Amino acid sequence: MGIFTFDNIFKILMRALVLFTAIPVHECAHAWAADKLGDPTARYQGRISLNPFVHLDLFGTICMLLTGFGWARPVGINPNNFRNRKLGTVLTSIAGPFSNVLLGFLAMIIYKFLSYLPASQSGILYYASYMFYYIILLNVGLAVFNLLPVPPLDGSKVLNAVLPDRIYFRIMQYEQYIFIALIFIMFSGILNPLLGFLRSLIIIGLDFLTGFVDIIMR
């Protein structure tokens, strides 16, 4: 049996579902935000699209399926096109994680609705409810992971707004090496407690924001 348990297979299937939904939305949000803020680079590259194959990165896809954390091909932007270079870079960067939190919010509404149905403890409704719960976890987890202030993740772009250019560009010179180190750290599980804690905080917030479902269904 080993790794081929129902639970493991289900997790991989759910990660694949998120891979073909959450990641395209994430990257499309980056591209859309950049375009609205004055930089058409991503639009010219065809990245304002929900087609997953426009965005997926092979190694990032494998990591997503195996660990629940992954990435896509970075959306190309030219900060010099923004009306405000630093603000435009920050808003474009956080648009992706925000889109995943929004998807988690919508999934939680459906999850809560299904959970209140009488037949939700067994059969197809039980698995549907579990599916949306897992979608919440993965979307919020993806948002938290991408907000880490580590190149080339979205959070590193936020550093551009708070650090002097000289220091920021010095860090970015080592982007490739930092990213390789991050991959090893992710597979080691060292960051799991921190990421889990941050994910829990956001889920608590989403639970509060979707409290209206509890009021209606009760």
N, C-alpha and C positions, 0 to 999 in steps of 0.2 A: 504493500500500500504506500508507505512513505509519504512523499509529497503529493501523491495523487488521491488526496482525500477530497470529499465533497466541499469542505470549507475552503481548502486551498484553491480548488478549481473555480469555486464561486468568486473568490477574491480576485483571481486573475481576470475572470469575465467582467467583473465590475470595474476593474482598473482599465480594461480595454474599452468599456463603455465610456468611462470618463475621458480616456485618451482621445476618443473620436468625437467628444462633445466639448468637454471643459477646456482642453488645450486649444482647439480651433477658436473657441469663443475668446479665450485669453489673448491669443495672438491677434485676432481680428480687432479686439478692443484696443490694443496698442496701436495698430495701424490706423484705426478710425480716429482715435484721439489725436495722433500726430497730424493727420490730415486736417482735422478741424482746427488745430492750433497753428496751422500755416505751413506744415511740411508735407508735400505730396509724394515724398520718396517711396513710402510703403504702398501708396495707391498705384504708382507707376510699376511697382514690382508685383502687383496683383495680390497683395497681402490683405486687402480688405475683403476677406472671403471666409466663409465657414467651411470650406472644403478642407478636411483634415490633411490631405496629401500635399496641400500648398505649404503647410506649416511643419509637419512632423520631421523630427531628427531621429535617425536610426538608433543611436546609442541612448538618446533621451527616452525613446520609446521603450527600449529594452529595460532601462532602469525603472520606468514607470510601472511596467508589468511585474517586475521582480520586487520592487520596494514600495511602490505607491507614491514615489516622488520622481518627477521627470521634468523634461524641458523640451522645447521645440527649437526650430531654427530662429535665431534672433531676428526681430523685425528691424530692417534698416531704417535709420532716421538720420537726418542732417540737422543738428541743433541750430545751425546758423540760419535756418529758414523760419525758426520760431520767432514770434513777435517779442517774446521774452525768453531768451535761450535757457536759462536755468529753470524757470517756472515751467516752461513747455516740456523740458526733459523730465522733470519730476512728475507732472501730470500724465504724460505719456507712459511713464514707467509704472505708476500705480494703477493705471487703467486696467491692466491685465489682472493683477490680484483682486482688484475690486470686482471685476466681472465674475470671478470665481466665488467670491463671497456672496454676490447677488444670486448666482446659481444655487449656492448652498441655502440661501434664504428661501428661494422658490421650492427647492426640494424638501425643506423642513415643513413648509405649509402642507405639501402633499403627504409627507410622512405622518404628520400629526393627524391629518384627516383620516388616513387609512387606519391609524392606530386606534381610533375611536369607534371604528365599525365593529359590530358584534362578531363577525367571522374573521377578525384580523389575527387571531391567535393560532390559526391553522390554515392549511391549504394554500391556495395561490395568493390570497391577500397577505398572508404571513410573509411569503417570499417577496412580494411586491413592496411591503413595508420595509423589510430588511434591505432591499435593494436601494430604496430612497435614503435610508439611514446611511448606508455605505457611500452613496453619492455625496451626502453632506460631508462625511468625514474626509473623503478624497478631495473634494473641491476646496474645503477650508484648509486642508493640509497642503494643497498645491499653492494656495495663496500665501500661507505662512512661509513655506519653503522659498518661494520666489521673492519674498520681502527681506530675506537675509541680506545684510549689507556686504555681500561677497561677489566679486566679479565672476561671471558676467550676469548674475541674477539681477532682477529688477531693483532690489534694494540697493545695489551698488550704485545705480544711477542717481538715487536720492542723495548719496554722499556728495555728488557733484554740486548740490545746492548748498551744502553746509561746510564743505572743505574748500580751502584755497585751491585754485586751479593747479598750482605747482605740485601740491601734495597729491591731489586726486590723480593727475596724469602720471605721477611717479608710481602710484599703486597700480594703475591700469597697465603699466609696462609689464607687470608680472601676472596679467590676467590669466594667461594660459596655464601657468604653473599653479596658481591659486585654485583654478577650477579643477585641475587634476587632483589636487589635495582634497578638495571638497568631495569629489566622487568617492575617494577612499574613506573619508570620514563618514559619509552617508551609508556606505555598505558596512562600516564597523558598528553603526548604531549609536555612536557616542552622542550625537545630537538628538536622539529620539526623545529623551526626557524633556529637553527644552522645547522642541517642536510640539510634543504632545501637550505640554502646559499651555503654550500659546494658542494651539488649536482649540483646547478646552475653553479658554477665555472667549474666543470668538463664538464658539458654539453656545456658550451661556448667553452671550449677547443676542444671538439669533433666536434662541429659545424665548428670550424676553420680548423681542420684536414680533414674534409670531404668537404671542400670548392670546391674541384675539381669536385664534383658532380654538384654543382650549375653552374660551368663554362661549363661543358659538356651539361647539360640539357637546359641551356638558349640559 
